[in-house]
Amino acid sequence: MALPLGRSVLSLQGATPAERRFSATPTRLDLELPRGAVALLQVDDEADAAALVDLCLGLSDPRAGRVRFLGVDWTTRNPRERLTRRRRIGAIVQAGVWPTHMTVLEAVLLARFYHSDRPPDEMIADATQLARLFGLPGLPVGRSDTTPLRALIRAACVRGFLGSPDLIVVHDRMLDQSAGLAVPMAQAISAACDRGATVLWITTSLAARAAEFVHTRHVFRLGDAGLVPARRSR
């Protein structure tokens, strides 16, 4: 499904992900997301949702078709080049983002420090501003196993928006567990789109509270026929 706006930031063209758990039918995904677009995708199964996130981030390759980020096919880049390009993507997820040997603060800042030419003080100031937007006094300085879930969820939001990424991919599995995010999330999405970023929000249910953060006409559901337009119940 194409969104009518300009050059695509993220493009899935006949992309066939790894085998889906509850479908024996290969699923071709077609999606074009230009700058400033917001799309909401319902993916019923968590494993399918995680697989779609990996495709978009170039962490896995499609069995067929193409996945392009900023016009470049992920499969044409080696692991180091993919890592470099991935610096332009913000991902709001929980799995695998909190190394046990780092504090939450270090995990949020590390990738941006590594891939940015901006002075560290400026990056820390931006992270602090985002943390306050999402209801934290600052980024947690403890490790993830000693940090409350509420703070981890908000820190993941800071990590996703920090550094002005071109694409922000959200897997909202845990956002429903944290109240009070609707207004700051809407503000962060609006600011990101105003500067030309693209947001892809993946949810297991369009009725989920977290999905209420997303204001868009571009709503799809993953089925055996691929991504098809969907309608919210509200």
N, C-alpha and C positions, 0 to 999 in steps of 0.2 A: 504494500500500500504506500503510495507516494504522498508526501505532504507538499503543498504548493508554496514553496518559498525559494529558492536559490540553490546554490551548490550544497551538496550533502556533506555534513560532518560525519555521519555514520550511514553506511549503505550496506544492506544485506540483499544480495541478488541471487535468488535461488539457493540460498545457503541451507544445507541439510546438516543439522546438528547430530551429535552422537545418538544412538538408539534411545528412544523415549521409553520409559518404564511401562506405561500403560497404553502403548500404541505400537502395533506391528507395522504401521504404514510410515514410510519415510516422509518427513515433513519438510517442505521447501518454504523457507522464510524470505519474504520480500518486504523491505522497509527502507524508506529514504527519509532521513532526518536532516534538514538544513539548519543553518544558524538561526538561533532564536526560537526553535521549535521545542515543544514539550509533548511527549507521547506517553500514554499510560497503557501498559500491556498486562493483561491478566493471563497468568500461567499457573494452572491449577496445581501442578505438582512441584514440590520444592526442588527435587533433583533436576527437573526440566528448567526451572527458573535459574538455578545455579549454572547449568550448562549454557544457557543463553548469555548470562553475564560473562562467562569465560570466553565465549565466541566474540562478544563485542570488545572485550579487552585484549584480544589476541593471545589469550592464555591457552586456547585450544583451537584447532583448525576444523573447519567444516568438512564433512565427508564429501560434499560436492558444493558447487557454487562459490560465491565470493563474499567476503566481509571486508569492507574498506573503511578506514578511518582517515579523514581528511584527504580522501582521494587515493590512498595507498592501500593495496591489498596486503593484509597481514602476512599472508604466506610468502610474499616476496622479500620479507625481511628476516634476518637472522635474530637469534635471541637477544643479542646486545642491542641491535637496532630497535627491536620491539620494546625493550625496556626503556630506551630513550624516548620513543614516541609515546609510550604509556604515561610519561610525565604530564602530558596534556589532557589526561583523563582523571577525573575525580570519581572514586567509587565509594558509595556508602553501603558497606557490608560489615558483618561482624566476624565471619569465619576467616581465620588466618591473618588478621591484621594487627594482632596484639602479641608480639613476640614475648616470651616469658622472661627474656634477659633484658628487656627494655622497660622503662616507665611508659605510661600512656603518652606523656608529653613528648618523649623521644620518638615514639612510634609515629605520632602525628607529624612531627617536624622533619624527620629524617629524610624522607623522599624529596620533599620540597627543598631542603638545604642542598641535597646532592645534585638536584637538577636545575637549580635556579642560580642566576648571577646576582640576585638581589642581596643586599646586606642582611645578615642574620637578624639584626635588631628590627628591621622592617617586617620580616616574615613573622617574628614573634609577636609584633604589635598587631599584625593582621589576624594571627591565630587567636590572640587574646580578644580582639574585637568580635570575631566570630563566636568564640566561646561565650561571651556575654550575650550575644544575640540569642544563642540557644539555651540560655538560662544557667550558665556556669559562671562562677566568679573568675575563673581562669581555667587553663587546662589541668587535669589531674596530674599530680607529680608522682603518684604511686604506681605500682605495677597493676596489671589488669586483674589479677586474682584477688587484690585487696581493694579494688575500686567498685563502688556500687554500680549495678546494671544501668540505672538511670544516667549516671555520669558517663559510662562507656558509650551508651547510645548517642548522647549529645557530642561526645568527643569524636565519634565516627562521622557525625554530620560536619563537624569542623574540618576533619581530614578530607572529606569529599569536596568541600567548596574552597579549601585553601589553595592559593596559588593561581586563581583565575583560570581553571581548566576550560578547554573547549567543549568537552563532553563530560556530563555528570551522569553516572549510572547508579541507580538506587535499587537495591533489593530490600524491600521493606519488611522482611520477615519479623524483625524485632521492634520496629517503630511503634507498633500497636501497644507495646508494653510500657510506653512512656507518654504520659499525658502532658499537655501543654506545649506541644511542638507545632501545632497547626499554624499559628501566626508567624513565628520565626522562620519556619520552613517555607511558607508562602513568600515571605519577604526575601529570603535567600534565593529562591528560584526566580523570582521576578527580577532581582538585581543581576543574576547571572544571565538571564535571557536578554536583558537590556544591553548588556555588553557583548552579546552575540553568541553566548554559550547555548548548548543544546542539552536537554534533559530527557533521559529515558528512565521511566519509573516502572519497575516490574513488581507486580503484586500477585498474590495467590487469590485475591478476592476483590472485586470492585466495590464490595460493601464494607471492606475493612476500614477501620478508622483512619489508618495511615493514608489510604487512597484519597481521603477527603482533602489532603494537603494539595492535591494536584488539580489545577484548574485548566482544562484543555478540552477541545472538541475531538482530539485525536486519540480515540480509545479503541483498543484492539484486544482480541482474545486468541490465544494459541490453541488451535485444534488440528485435526488430521488434515484439513485443507490449508494449513498454514495460519498466518495472521489475518483474521477477519474482523471487520468493524463490529464493535460491541456498543451496547447502550447501558448506562448506569440505571439502577432501579430508582434512584432518587432524582 
